[in-house]
Amino acid sequence: IVFIHHTTITGQILNGSFENNSGPDLTNWEWRCFAESDSSTPPGGGNWSIYVPGGQLQGCFPNYAYQKIPSISSGQTFMLSGWALGETAQL
């Protein structure tokens, strides 16, 4: 007999729209190298997004933005969905 214990963890991403009162706002987000507000959004996606360049070879690579969700502990499984726009490298 195998017993499987399943726990549903609910966490909330704060400021997932990257805006406040229709203006740009990166409150509750952290990043490793650099990030700024950007107006590139998908249809129906709001007015603002976060722009996080991949990094730069002079000491900050890779770059990423993140948000800690206190209700999720190490080792727990969760699902996160979102929209991302990738850019190709310029050679």
C-alpha positions, -999 to +999 in steps of 0.1 A: +000+000+000+013+034-010+000+065+006+003+097-013+000+129+006-010+159-016-010+194-002-022+223-022-001+254-016-015+287-025+008+317-029+002+350-045+025+368-068+023+404-058+021+431-085+020+406-113+008+433-136+039+454-131+017+485-127-001+506-102-030+529-112-021+522-149+014+535-144+047+514-143+056+499-110+081+472-101+072+470-064+077+435-049+100+424-077+138+418-074+164+413-100+200+402-102+216+427-127+191+453-141+154+456-148+131+484-159+094+489-167+085+484-204+053+489-224+056+457-244+026+436-234+005+409-251-030+417-262-052+419-231-021+419-209-023+453-194-002+484-200+032+475-185+057+447-183+092+442-169+122+443-191+151+421-179+180+419-204+198+386-204+229+401-187+262+414-199+296+398-201+313+424-179+303+407-147+266+402-145+254+371-163+228+356-163+202+382-153+167+374-140+138+389-121+121+371-093+098+373-064+099+352-032+067+334-023+068+327+015+041+301+014+062+278-007+089+258+010+120+241-005+111+208-021+075+216-028+061+215-063+042+244-077+030+257-111+036+292-124+023+305-156+029+337-174+039+354-207+074+361-218+090+377-249+124+365-258+150+384-278+177+369-300+213+379-295+227+406-318+260+395-333 
